[in-house]
Amino acid sequence: MFSKDNKAENRKPNGQPTSPLKPAPPSLISRDLKIVGNIKSDGEVQIDGSVEGDVKSKTLLIGESAHIKGAVTANSVVVQGTVNGQIKAHSVKLAKTGHVVGDVMHQDLSIETGAFIEGHCRRMDEEQTPKLKWPNASPGNKPETANIGESGSSASNTKLEAKAS
């Protein structure tokens, strides 16, 4: 009745809990979804459907059933599906099921045996890599590397720019 409230001790002066926020799950575009328009996310995006438009995110996983027709810009990209357009990222991994028609601009590039690429691959210096700014990023942090099947970055602010037809 008159005991101390433990909840009050675990709060910041403004009344918010001090525990760290859990990372949000990735934003998913399932294989039965088709988006016509641009996608912009401050977190991780996993695409298994089709997108006709540009995709910009912190971390991008393009699944085996995915088809993207447009430019891709991210810190880290894993391509297991099809991309028709330029890829510009710090880290690019083309899986054995990946199919890219377009130029790949990268700082780190990994191509598995069986991957298809038709276009130029150009390594960029640190100054040329995309300068994507994210709300919780500090200047000293390096981009995350996406591991297939793992998620761990925040996808709390995903923006879809779709055109009505």
Stockholm file with secondary structure:
# STOCKHOLM 1.0

chainA/1-165         MFSKDNKAENRKPNGQPTSPLKPAPPSLISRDLKIVGNIKSDGEVQIDGSVEGDVKSKTLLIGESAHIKGAVTANSVVVQGTVNGQIKAHSVKLAKTGHVVGDVMHQDLSIETGAFIEGHCRRMDEEQTPKLKWPNASPGNKPETANIGESGSSASNTKLEAKAS
#=GR chainA/1-165 SS CCSCCHHHHTBCTTSCBCSCCCCCCCEEECTTCEEEEEEEESSEEEECSEEESCEEEEEEEECTTCEEESCEEEEEEEESSEEESCEEEEEEEECTTCEEESCEEESEEEECTTCEEESCEEECCTTTSCCCCCTTCCTTCCCCCCCTTCCCSCCCCEEEEECCC
#=GC SS_cons         CCSCCHHHHTBCTTSCBCSCCCCCCCEEECTTCEEEEEEEESSEEEECSEEESCEEEEEEEECTTCEEESCEEEEEEEESSEEESCEEEEEEEECTTCEEESCEEESEEEECTTCEEESCEEECCTTTSCCCCCTTCCTTCCCCCCCTTCCCSCCCCEEEEECCC
//
